Amino acid sequence: MQQRTDGLAEPLYPTIVSEFGRIGHSHLPRTQRVGGLTLDLFHRDASAGGRWLRLHPREFEVLWSLADARGKALTKKMLLTNVWRIAHIPQSNRVEVTISRIRSKLHSAQLAWMIVTEPEGGYRLVCAGDAPKAKIEADQDEALDSFLRIGNDGQARN
């Protein structure tokens, strides 16, 4: 990935223009299946059990990037570069908040265990074959997400 002088990163999938003048992406599949989850690039959403999760565009982009990584961990910097298109690490928790929102939407389909937080840093999407270990790790991550939403005083934050 090349760095630009304006501080933005080049896109993960370069845009190409065909000889007919139509703009498209090179070698992008329309859907990806990961376990019980189907990611649809045309709808920019994911479905599980025939039900759409209603992902926001950044949430979809993060989930698509994790699916593209095929079980490998993506660091916060990699996600910021590929999804938000920024080359520096800002002093914010935008990646953590987005992951928490995705887990919340996956939770409605009993698939929150699919996103695992790596101890070294970063996130990984796992399939059904890794479910038992991933489910334990997801329960720990969900407890942390709940703690961050509620706070240590037991009061829900707005």
Protein Blocks (a to p, Z undefined) as FASTA:
>chain_A
ZZdfkopacdfbdcdddfkopacdehiafbdcehjbccdfklopadeehiaehiafklmm
mmmmmmmnnopacdfklmmmmmnopabdcdbfklmmmmmmmmmmmmmnopmmmpccdfkb
pcddddfklmmmmmmmmmmmmmmmmmmmnopnopacZZ
